């Protein structure tokens, strides 16, 4: 193992994701699982998603990588649920 390597954290399971974001349709959970995000990345995405939804203060960081992809899935699911 090189000095620049860090241990790889395991990807979040469907159960982990449901524990963080609550009940979602199986298809949405499967799409998030496919991203391979860690529980921490899912939590970051969900925190940002809920913060934007509740129009709380603007967070001072941008999501990147897998967390950004999870956020996009959560946003797309919200768009699908809106009438019209």
C-alpha distances in whole Angstrom, upper triangle without the diagonal:
4,7,8,6,9,9,12,15,18,21,24,26,30,31,29,30,34,33,32,35,37,39,38,40,37,37,36,33,32,32,29,27,27,25,22,22,21,24,24,24,27,28,28,30,33,33,34,36,38,39,40,42,44,44,43,41,39,35,34,31,30,28,26,24,24,26,28,29,29,32,34,34,36,38,39,40,42,44,44,46,48,52,53
4,5,5,9,11,13,17,20,22,25,28,32,33,30,31,35,34,33,35,38,40,40,41,39,38,37,34,33,32,30,29,28,26,23,23,22,25,24,24,28,29,28,30,33,33,33,36,38,38,39,42,43,43,42,40,38,34,32,29,29,27,24,23,24,26,28,28,30,32,33,34,36,38,39,40,42,44,45,46,49,52,53
4,6,8,11,14,17,20,23,26,29,32,33,30,31,35,34,32,35,38,40,40,41,39,39,37,35,34,33,31,29,29,27,24,23,22,25,23,24,27,28,27,29,32,32,32,35,37,37,38,41,42,42,40,38,36,32,30,27,27,26,24,23,24,25,27,29,30,31,33,34,36,37,39,40,42,44,45,46,48,52,53
4,7,10,12,15,19,21,24,27,30,31,28,29,33,32,30,32,36,38,37,39,37,36,34,32,32,30,28,27,26,24,21,21,20,22,21,21,24,25,24,26,29,29,29,32,34,34,35,37,39,39,37,35,33,29,27,24,24,23,20,19,20,22,24,25,26,28,30,31,32,34,36,37,39,40,41,43,45,49,50
4,7,9,12,15,17,21,24,27,28,25,26,30,29,28,30,33,35,34,36,34,34,32,29,29,28,25,24,23,21,19,18,17,20,19,19,22,23,23,24,27,28,28,30,33,33,34,36,38,38,37,35,33,29,28,24,24,22,19,18,19,20,23,23,24,27,28,29,31,33,34,35,37,39,40,41,43,47,48
4,6,9,12,15,18,21,24,25,22,23,27,26,25,27,30,32,32,33,32,32,30,27,27,26,23,22,22,20,17,16,14,17,16,16,19,20,20,22,25,25,26,28,30,30,32,34,35,36,34,33,31,27,26,23,22,20,18,17,17,18,21,22,22,25,27,27,28,31,32,33,35,37,38,39,41,45,46
4,6,9,12,15,18,22,22,20,21,25,24,23,25,28,30,30,31,30,30,28,25,25,24,22,20,20,19,15,15,12,15,14,15,18,19,20,22,24,24,26,28,29,30,32,34,35,36,34,33,32,28,27,24,24,21,19,18,17,18,21,22,22,24,26,27,28,30,31,32,34,36,37,38,40,44,46
4,6,9,12,15,19,20,17,18,22,21,20,23,25,27,27,28,26,26,24,22,21,21,18,16,17,15,11,11,9,12,13,13,16,17,18,19,21,22,24,25,27,28,30,31,33,34,33,32,30,27,26,23,22,19,17,15,14,16,19,19,19,21,23,23,24,27,28,29,31,33,33,35,37,41,43
4,7,9,12,16,16,13,15,18,18,17,19,22,24,24,25,23,24,22,19,19,19,16,14,15,14,10,9,7,9,9,11,13,14,15,17,18,20,21,23,24,25,27,29,30,31,30,30,28,25,25,22,21,18,17,15,13,14,17,17,17,19,22,21,22,25,26,26,28,31,31,32,35,38,40
4,6,9,12,13,11,13,16,16,15,18,20,22,21,23,20,21,19,16,16,17,14,11,13,12,8,8,6,8,10,11,12,14,16,17,18,20,22,22,24,26,27,28,30,32,31,31,29,26,27,24,23,19,18,16,13,14,18,17,16,19,21,20,21,24,25,25,27,29,30,30,33,37,39
4,6,10,11,9,10,13,14,13,15,17,19,18,19,17,17,16,13,12,13,10,8,9,9,5,5,4,7,9,9,10,12,14,14,16,18,19,20,22,24,25,26,28,29,29,29,28,25,25,22,21,17,16,14,10,12,15,14,12,16,18,16,17,21,21,21,23,26,26,27,30,33,35
4,7,8,6,6,10,10,10,12,14,15,15,16,15,15,14,10,11,12,9,7,10,9,7,6,5,5,8,9,8,10,13,13,13,16,18,18,19,21,23,23,25,27,27,27,26,24,25,22,21,17,17,15,11,12,15,14,11,15,17,15,15,19,20,19,21,24,24,24,27,31,33
4,5,5,6,9,10,11,12,13,14,14,15,12,14,13,9,9,11,9,6,10,11,9,9,9,8,12,12,10,13,16,15,15,18,20,19,21,23,25,25,27,29,29,30,29,27,28,25,24,20,20,18,14,15,18,16,13,16,18,16,16,20,20,19,21,24,24,24,27,30,33
4,5,5,6,9,10,10,11,11,10,11,9,11,10,6,7,10,8,6,10,12,11,11,11,10,14,14,11,13,16,15,14,18,20,18,19,23,24,23,25,28,28,29,29,27,29,26,25,21,21,19,15,16,18,16,13,16,17,14,14,18,18,16,19,22,21,21,24,27,30
4,5,5,6,9,10,10,10,11,13,11,14,13,9,11,14,12,10,14,15,14,13,12,10,14,15,12,13,17,16,15,18,20,19,20,23,24,23,25,28,28,29,29,27,29,27,26,23,23,22,18,17,20,19,15,18,20,17,16,20,21,19,21,24,23,23,26,29,32
4,6,5,6,9,10,11,12,14,13,15,14,10,12,14,11,10,13,14,12,11,9,7,10,11,9,10,13,14,13,15,18,17,18,20,22,22,23,26,25,27,26,24,26,24,23,20,20,19,15,15,18,17,14,16,18,16,15,19,20,19,20,24,23,23,26,29,32
4,5,5,6,8,9,9,12,11,13,10,7,10,11,8,8,12,12,11,10,9,7,10,10,7,8,12,11,10,13,15,14,15,18,19,19,21,23,23,25,24,22,24,22,21,18,18,17,14,12,15,14,10,13,15,13,12,15,17,15,17,20,20,19,22,26,28
4,5,5,5,6,7,10,10,12,10,8,11,13,10,11,14,15,15,13,13,10,13,14,10,11,14,13,11,14,16,15,15,18,20,19,20,23,23,25,25,24,26,24,23,20,21,21,17,16,18,17,13,15,17,14,13,16,17,15,16,20,19,18,21,25,28
4,6,6,8,10,13,14,16,14,11,14,16,13,13,17,17,16,14,13,10,12,13,10,10,14,14,11,13,16,16,15,18,20,19,20,23,23,24,25,23,25,24,23,21,22,21,18,16,19,19,15,16,19,17,15,18,20,18,19,22,22,21,24,27,30
4,6,9,11,14,15,16,14,11,15,15,12,13,16,16,15,13,11,8,10,11,7,6,10,10,8,9,13,12,12,14,17,16,17,20,19,21,21,19,22,20,20,17,19,19,16,13,16,16,12,13,16,15,12,16,18,16,17,20,21,20,22,26,29
4,7,8,11,13,14,11,10,13,14,11,13,16,15,16,14,13,11,12,12,8,8,11,10,7,9,12,10,10,13,15,13,15,18,18,20,20,19,22,20,19,17,19,19,16,13,15,15,11,11,14,12,9,13,15,12,13,17,17,16,19,22,25
4,6,10,12,14,12,10,14,15,13,14,18,18,18,16,16,13,15,15,12,11,14,13,10,12,15,13,12,16,17,15,17,20,20,23,23,22,25,24,23,21,22,22,19,17,19,18,14,15,17,14,12,15,16,14,14,18,18,16,19,22,25
4,7,9,12,10,9,13,14,13,14,17,18,19,18,18,16,18,18,14,14,17,16,13,16,18,15,14,18,19,17,19,22,23,25,26,25,28,27,25,23,24,24,20,19,20,19,15,16,17,14,12,15,16,12,13,17,16,14,17,20,23
4,6,8,6,6,10,11,11,12,15,16,17,17,18,16,18,17,14,15,17,15,12,16,17,14,14,18,19,16,19,22,23,26,25,25,28,26,24,21,23,22,19,17,18,16,13,14,15,11,10,13,13,9,11,14,13,12,15,18,21
4,5,5,6,9,10,11,13,15,16,18,18,19,18,21,20,16,18,20,17,16,19,20,17,18,21,21,19,22,25,26,29,28,28,30,29,27,24,24,23,20,19,20,17,14,16,16,12,11,14,13,9,12,14,12,12,15,18,20
4,5,5,6,9,10,10,12,15,16,17,18,17,20,19,16,18,21,18,17,21,22,19,20,24,24,22,25,27,29,31,30,29,32,30,27,24,24,23,19,19,20,17,15,17,17,13,13,16,15,12,15,17,15,15,19,21,23
4,5,5,6,9,10,11,13,15,16,18,18,21,19,16,19,21,18,17,21,21,19,20,24,23,22,25,27,29,31,30,29,31,29,26,23,23,21,18,18,18,15,13,15,15,11,12,14,12,10,14,15,13,14,17,20,22
4,5,5,6,9,10,11,13,14,16,16,18,16,13,15,17,14,13,17,17,15,16,20,19,18,21,23,25,27,26,25,27,25,23,19,20,18,15,15,15,12,10,12,11,7,8,11,10,7,11,13,11,12,16,18,21
4,5,5,6,9,10,11,12,13,13,16,14,11,14,16,14,13,17,18,15,17,20,21,19,22,25,26,27,26,25,27,25,23,19,20,18,14,14,15,13,10,12,13,9,10,13,13,11,14,16,15,15,19,22,24
4,5,5,6,9,10,12,14,14,17,16,13,16,18,16,16,19,20,18,20,23,23,23,25,28,29,30,29,27,29,27,24,21,20,18,14,15,16,13,11,14,14,11,12,15,14,13,16,18,16,17,21,24,26
4,5,5,7,9,11,14,14,17,14,12,16,17,14,14,18,18,16,19,22,21,21,24,26,27,28,27,25,27,24,21,18,17,15,12,13,13,10,8,11,11,8,10,13,11,11,14,16,14,16,19,22,24
4,5,5,7,7,10,11,13,11,8,12,13,11,11,15,15,14,16,19,19,19,22,24,25,26,24,22,24,21,19,15,15,13,9,10,11,8,6,9,10,7,9,12,12,11,14,16,16,17,20,23,25
4,5,6,7,9,10,13,12,10,13,15,13,14,17,18,17,19,22,23,23,25,27,28,29,27,25,27,24,21,18,17,14,11,12,14,11,9,13,13,11,12,16,16,15,18,20,19,20,24,27,29
4,5,8,11,13,16,13,12,16,17,15,16,20,20,19,22,24,24,24,27,29,29,30,28,26,28,24,22,18,16,13,10,12,14,10,10,13,13,11,14,16,16,15,19,20,19,21,24,27,29
4,6,9,12,13,10,10,14,14,12,14,17,17,17,20,22,22,22,25,26,27,27,25,23,24,21,18,14,13,10,6,9,10,7,7,11,11,10,12,15,15,15,18,20,19,21,24,27,29
4,7,10,11,9,10,13,14,13,15,18,18,18,21,23,23,24,27,28,28,29,27,24,25,21,19,15,14,11,7,10,12,10,9,13,14,13,15,18,18,18,21,23,23,24,27,30,32
4,7,8,6,6,10,10,10,12,14,15,16,18,20,20,22,24,25,25,25,23,20,21,18,16,12,11,9,5,7,10,9,8,11,13,12,13,16,17,17,20,22,22,24,26,30,31
4,5,5,6,9,10,11,12,14,16,16,18,20,21,22,24,26,25,25,24,21,21,18,17,14,13,11,8,9,12,12,10,13,16,15,16,19,20,20,22,24,25,26,28,32,34
4,5,5,6,9,10,10,12,14,15,16,18,20,21,22,24,23,23,22,20,21,18,18,14,15,14,11,10,13,13,11,13,16,15,15,18,20,19,21,24,24,25,27,31,33
4,5,5,6,9,10,10,12,14,15,16,18,20,21,22,21,21,20,17,18,15,15,12,13,12,10,8,12,13,11,13,16,16,15,18,20,20,21,24,25,26,28,32,34
4,5,5,6,9,10,11,12,14,15,17,18,20,21,20,20,19,15,16,13,12,9,9,9,7,5,8,10,8,9,13,13,13,15,17,18,19,21,23,24,26,29,31
4,5,5,6,8,10,10,12,14,15,16,18,20,19,20,19,16,18,15,14,11,12,11,8,6,9,9,6,8,11,11,10,13,15,15,16,19,20,20,23,26,29
4,5,5,6,8,10,10,12,14,15,16,18,17,17,17,14,16,14,14,11,13,14,11,8,11,12,9,10,13,13,12,14,17,17,17,20,22,21,23,27,30
4,6,5,6,9,10,11,12,14,15,16,15,15,14,11,13,10,10,8,10,11,10,6,9,11,9,9,12,13,12,14,17,17,17,20,22,22,24,27,29
4,5,5,6,9,10,11,12,14,15,15,16,14,12,14,11,10,7,9,10,9,5,6,8,6,5,9,10,8,10,13,13,14,16,18,19,20,24,26
4,5,5,6,8,10,10,12,14,14,15,14,13,15,14,13,11,13,14,12,9,10,11,8,7,10,10,8,10,13,12,12,15,17,17,19,22,25
4,5,5,6,9,10,11,12,11,12,12,10,13,12,12,11,14,15,14,10,12,14,11,9,13,14,11,12,16,16,15,18,20,19,21,24,27
4,6,5,6,9,10,10,10,10,9,8,10,10,9,8,12,14,13,10,10,12,10,8,11,12,10,10,14,15,14,16,19,19,19,23,25
4,5,5,6,9,10,11,12,11,11,14,13,12,11,14,15,14,11,10,12,10,6,9,10,7,7,11,11,10,13,15,15,16,19,22
4,5,5,6,8,9,11,11,11,15,15,14,14,17,19,17,14,14,15,13,10,13,13,10,10,14,13,11,14,17,16,16,20,22
4,5,5,6,5,7,8,8,12,12,13,13,17,19,18,15,14,17,15,12,14,16,13,12,16,16,14,16,19,18,18,22,24
4,5,5,6,8,8,9,12,13,12,13,16,19,18,15,14,16,14,11,12,14,12,10,14,14,12,14,17,17,16,20,21
4,5,8,11,11,12,16,16,16,16,19,21,20,17,16,17,15,12,13,14,11,10,13,13,10,12,15,14,13,17,19
4,5,9,11,12,16,17,17,18,21,24,23,19,18,20,18,15,17,18,14,13,17,16,13,16,18,17,16,19,21
4,7,8,11,14,16,16,17,21,23,23,20,18,21,19,16,17,19,16,14,18,18,15,17,20,19,18,21,22
4,6,9,12,14,15,17,20,23,23,19,19,21,20,17,19,21,18,16,20,20,18,20,23,22,21,24,26
4,6,9,12,14,16,19,23,23,19,19,22,21,17,20,22,19,18,22,23,20,22,25,25,24,27,28
4,6,9,10,13,16,20,21,17,16,19,19,15,17,20,18,17,20,22,20,21,24,24,23,27,28
4,6,8,10,14,17,18,14,14,17,17,14,16,19,17,17,20,22,20,22,25,25,25,28,30
4,7,10,13,17,18,15,15,18,18,16,18,21,20,19,23,24,23,24,28,28,28,31,32
4,7,9,13,15,12,11,15,16,14,16,19,18,18,21,23,22,23,26,27,27,31,32
4,6,10,12,10,8,12,13,11,13,16,16,15,18,20,20,21,24,25,25,29,30
4,7,8,6,5,9,10,8,10,13,13,13,16,18,18,19,22,23,24,28,29
4,6,6,5,8,10,10,11,14,15,15,17,19,20,21,23,25,26,30,30
4,6,5,7,9,10,11,13,15,16,17,19,20,21,23,25,26,30,31
4,5,5,6,9,10,11,12,14,15,17,19,20,21,23,25,28,30
4,5,5,6,9,10,11,12,14,15,17,19,20,21,23,27,28
4,5,5,6,9,10,10,12,14,15,16,18,20,21,25,26
4,5,5,6,9,10,11,12,14,15,17,19,20,24,25
4,5,5,6,9,10,11,13,14,15,17,19,23,24
4,5,5,6,9,10,11,12,14,16,17,21,22
4,5,5,6,9,10,10,12,14,16,19,20
4,5,5,6,9,10,11,12,15,18,19
4,5,5,6,9,10,11,13,17,18
4,5,5,6,9,10,11,15,16
4,5,5,6,9,10,13,14
4,5,5,6,9,12,14
4,5,5,7,10,12
4,5,5,9,10
4,6,8,9
4,6,9
4,7
4
